Amino acid sequence: MGIQINGLRDINAILTNQRKLGGTIEASFLRLRSGEEYPNACIVHLDHLGSNYYSIGFVTNEGKKMIVNVNEVSVISSPEHKKIAELKNEVYKDFMIKEKFKYLKRLFDIHQDSYTIHFLKEVKMIIDDIGFDIADQELSSKISKIKEQFKSIA
């Protein structure tokens, strides 16, 4: 990851396929036409109708969620597709890690020790995305039990 983004179409493609790709989009800063500047803004949503983009949703460093009209955006500087563990926006990083933990727990509950190759690939992608520091002991023990199986799918 750490891949440069070239436009709103790239942002939309990544956001649309976020479950398959993992990660999220973070810009070094996002500046509005009014002059307000938001460092490490994480773009979370892009609304469009056909090929016309009309609003962008993003989360600021302070955790403030904003939706602005595309015409109000002056600059999106250095947008990158990053792993969640690599984000500089700590508030959004913490939120996404908690959401991924909830999702991982549900995955393990649904599969109940019958792990398919698709399950293993998805768990591996999520762990690579959020990093290996897992605070939940129960989830951590489940993941360590299947770590050997990760090597077989790599």
WOVEN-V759240 format. One record per residue. N is the residue number from 1. RES is the residue in one letter. PHI is phi in whole degrees, 0 to 359 (* if undefined). Layout:
n->(N & N)
res->(RES & RES)
phi->(PHI & PHI)
This chain:
n->(1 & 2 & 3 & 4 & 5 & 6 & 7 & 8 & 9 & 10 & 11 & 12 & 13 & 14 & 15 & 16 & 17 & 18 & 19 & 20 & 21 & 22 & 23 & 24 & 25 & 26 & 27 & 28 & 29 & 30 & 31 & 32 & 33 & 34 & 35 & 36 & 37 & 38 & 39 & 40 & 41 & 42 & 43 & 44 & 45 & 46 & 47 & 48 & 49 & 50 & 51 & 52 & 53 & 54 & 55 & 56 & 57 & 58 & 59 & 60 & 61 & 62 & 63 & 64 & 65 & 66 & 67 & 68 & 69 & 70 & 71 & 72 & 73 & 74 & 75 & 76 & 77 & 78 & 79 & 80 & 81 & 82 & 83 & 84 & 85 & 86 & 87 & 88 & 89 & 90 & 91 & 92 & 93 & 94 & 95 & 96 & 97 & 98 & 99 & 100 & 101 & 102 & 103 & 104 & 105 & 106 & 107 & 108 & 109 & 110 & 111 & 112 & 113 & 114 & 115 & 116 & 117 & 118 & 119 & 120 & 121 & 122 & 123 & 124 & 125 & 126 & 127 & 128 & 129 & 130 & 131 & 132 & 133 & 134 & 135 & 136 & 137 & 138 & 139 & 140 & 141 & 142 & 143 & 144 & 145 & 146 & 147 & 148 & 149 & 150 & 151 & 152 & 153 & 154)
res->(M & G & I & Q & I & N & G & L & R & D & I & N & A & I & L & T & N & Q & R & K & L & G & G & T & I & E & A & S & F & L & R & L & R & S & G & E & E & Y & P & N & A & C & I & V & H & L & D & H & L & G & S & N & Y & Y & S & I & G & F & V & T & N & E & G & K & K & M & I & V & N & V & N & E & V & S & V & I & S & S & P & E & H & K & K & I & A & E & L & K & N & E & V & Y & K & D & F & M & I & K & E & K & F & K & Y & L & K & R & L & F & D & I & H & Q & D & S & Y & T & I & H & F & L & K & E & V & K & M & I & I & D & D & I & G & F & D & I & A & D & Q & E & L & S & S & K & I & S & K & I & K & E & Q & F & K & S & I & A)
phi->(* & 73 & 274 & 295 & 254 & 257 & 177 & 296 & 296 & 295 & 300 & 299 & 298 & 292 & 295 & 294 & 254 & 300 & 294 & 282 & 270 & 76 & 71 & 204 & 250 & 232 & 256 & 296 & 199 & 234 & 246 & 269 & 299 & 288 & 103 & 295 & 235 & 237 & 289 & 53 & 289 & 259 & 278 & 245 & 204 & 221 & 266 & 212 & 232 & 68 & 258 & 261 & 270 & 235 & 209 & 235 & 255 & 213 & 243 & 276 & 300 & 274 & 90 & 284 & 267 & 230 & 235 & 232 & 292 & 303 & 293 & 274 & 274 & 268 & 216 & 243 & 270 & 48 & 290 & 226 & 273 & 237 & 292 & 300 & 296 & 265 & 294 & 269 & 281 & 296 & 295 & 290 & 299 & 298 & 299 & 293 & 296 & 298 & 295 & 294 & 298 & 301 & 295 & 299 & 300 & 296 & 301 & 295 & 295 & 291 & 278 & 38 & 66 & 248 & 270 & 269 & 297 & 292 & 299 & 298 & 297 & 292 & 296 & 298 & 297 & 295 & 294 & 297 & 288 & 263 & 95 & 265 & 279 & 247 & 285 & 289 & 296 & 297 & 294 & 299 & 291 & 296 & 291 & 295 & 293 & 257 & 303 & 298 & 288 & 298 & 297 & 286 & 264 & 288)
